[in-house]
């Protein structure tokens, strides 16, 4: 899921930097916004649904570990995908890219952990 988030965040440079004929700026914006909307619905909806299903099956003892693991795995996957995409787009190592990548990875990990927490909390209410 985090890899899909990384790709949608880097979609405009991927489109512009590809060998296909350059689309208009309006098309690039439309692709970016559409991709982010679809990924939001699929990623967060899927994660919420899975965590609700997991929460309804078991006890609540391991909820904290599940949320923490979700956040850590998401952050690591996002950081790896972002590093690979940045290497393809701009192979020069830049400290700003590294710092921004780590910050974005932490943000994505926290967002997905919050969604997992919400799914587990919702499973207790349903």
N, C-alpha and C positions, 0 to 999 in steps of 0.2 A: 504494500500500500504506500509506503513511504517513497518507494522508487517512482511510483506514478505521480506523487506530489512533486518530486524533484524534476521530473520531465515536464510537467505542466508549468512549473515555475520558470523553466528555461526554454519554453516553446518558441517565443519570438526570435531569440538568437539562433535557435536550431533551424527555423524556417528561413530566416534571412541568410544564414550561412550555408545552406544546402545548395546542391547543384541544380535544383529545379529552377525554372524561371521565377524571378522575384515577384511575389504577389504585391498588390497595392497595400499601403499602410492600413487601409480600412479592413482588408481581408486578414492581415496579420492580427489586428486587434480583435476581429471577430473570432478567429481561430483560438486566440489566447483566452478570451472570455468564455467562449463555448467549451473549450477544454477544461478550464477551471471549474465551470459549473458542473459538467458531467463527472469530473473526477471527485468533486465535493459530494455529489449525490451518491456515487458508487462507493467511494472509499469510506466516508463517514457513515453512510447508511449500512454498508456491509459490516463495518466494525461494530456499530451499535447493535445490529441484529445478532451478530455472533456472540457478543458479550452478554446480551440478554439471554440467549439460549444457554450459554455456559453458566450464567448465574442461576437459572431456573433448575438446572440439573443437580448442582452440588451445594455444599454448605458454604457459608460465608467466611470460613477460616482463611482461605488463600486469596482473598480478594485484593489485598494490598500487594502481594507478590505478583499477581496477575497484572495489575495496573502498572507497577514498576517495570515488569518485564516488557510490557507493551511499549512503554515510553522509551526504554533503552534500546530495544530492537528497532523501533521506528527511527530513532535518532541515528543509530549506526548505519542502517540501510539508506537513509536519506543522505548522510554524509558520504557514503561510498558512491552512491549514484551521482551526487553533485560533483564529487571530485572527478569521476570519470567523464561527466559531461563537460566540466570546465577544462579538463585536459584535452578533449576533442575540440572544443571551441577556441581555446586559447592556451596552447601548451606551455607558455612562459609561467613559471611559478611566481605568483604575486602574493605577498603577505596579506594584502587586503582581501583577496579571494579566499584565502584560508580562514581568516578571522570571520568573514561573512558566512562562509560555509558552516563553520562550527556554530555560530550564532543561529543560523537558520535551522540547523539540525536539532539543536536544543529546543527551539520553538516548535518544530514539527513533532518531536518526541513528547513534549508537554501537551500539545493539542490532542494527539492520538491517545495519550494516557488519560486525559480528561474525558474523552469520548468513551473509553473503556470503563472508566469509573462511573460515568453516567449510565452506561448499559447495565453494569452490575447493580447499581442502585435501583434502576428501573425494574430489574428482574425481581427484586424483593417486594416491590409494590404491586406487581401484576399477579 
